[in-house]
Amino acid sequence: MERDDARAVATRAADYTKLRRGAAAERMLRAALTSEPGNGVLLIELARALHAQKRHDEALSAAESGTTSGAA
């Protein structure tokens, strides 16, 4: 996945999360992460989507992964 593509997915997922569609954002992000599992931008956005769904432990884990992998 190209860097710009990952950012576009993250931006779209953020929009879904803001619209209270965290599950849709999560699906989109997890699909993108299959081709780029260490992408920090995608992982941080996944953390936000999970947090919005009140899945705090999973959100923390995704955030920690995203901050240790760096923003791709």
C-alpha positions as CSV (number, residue, x, y, z in Angstrom):
1,M,0.0,0.0,0.0
2,E,1.3,3.4,-0.9
3,R,1.8,5.9,1.9
4,D,-0.8,8.3,0.4
5,D,-3.3,5.4,0.2
6,A,-2.8,4.5,3.9
7,R,-3.4,8.2,4.8
8,A,-6.5,8.2,2.7
9,V,-7.8,5.1,4.4
10,A,-7.0,6.6,7.8
11,T,-8.8,9.8,6.9
12,R,-11.9,8.0,5.7
13,A,-11.9,5.8,8.8
14,A,-11.6,9.0,11.0
15,D,-14.7,10.3,9.2
16,Y,-16.6,7.1,9.9
17,T,-15.6,7.2,13.5
18,K,-16.8,10.8,13.8
19,L,-20.1,9.7,12.3
20,R,-20.3,7.0,15.0
21,R,-19.6,4.2,12.5
22,G,-16.7,2.8,14.4
23,A,-17.3,-0.7,13.3
24,A,-17.1,0.3,9.6
25,A,-13.9,2.2,10.3
26,E,-12.5,-0.8,12.1
27,R,-13.3,-3.1,9.2
28,M,-11.7,-0.7,6.7
29,L,-8.5,-0.3,8.9
30,R,-8.1,-4.0,9.6
31,A,-8.4,-4.7,5.8
32,A,-5.7,-2.1,5.1
33,L,-3.5,-3.4,7.9
34,T,-3.4,-6.9,6.3
35,S,-1.2,-5.5,3.6
36,E,0.7,-3.1,5.8
37,P,0.6,-4.5,9.4
38,G,3.1,-2.1,10.9
39,N,1.6,1.2,9.6
40,G,1.5,3.5,12.6
41,V,-1.0,5.9,11.0
42,L,-3.5,3.0,10.5
43,L,-2.8,1.5,13.9
44,I,-3.5,4.8,15.7
45,E,-6.7,5.4,13.7
46,L,-7.7,1.8,14.6
47,A,-7.2,2.7,18.2
48,R,-9.5,5.6,17.9
49,A,-12.2,3.5,16.2
50,L,-11.9,0.9,18.9
51,H,-12.1,3.5,21.6
52,A,-15.2,4.9,20.1
53,Q,-16.7,1.5,20.4
54,K,-15.7,1.4,24.1
55,R,-13.3,-1.4,23.4
56,H,-10.6,0.3,25.5
57,D,-8.2,-2.6,26.0
58,E,-8.0,-3.3,22.3
59,A,-7.7,0.4,21.6
60,L,-4.8,0.6,24.0
61,S,-3.0,-2.3,22.4
62,A,-3.5,-0.8,18.9
63,A,-2.2,2.6,20.1
64,E,0.8,1.0,21.7
65,S,1.6,-0.9,18.5
66,G,1.1,2.3,16.5
67,T,3.5,4.4,18.6
68,T,6.2,1.8,18.7
69,S,6.0,1.2,14.9
70,G,6.1,4.9,14.1
71,A,4.0,6.7,11.6
72,A,4.5,5.1,8.2
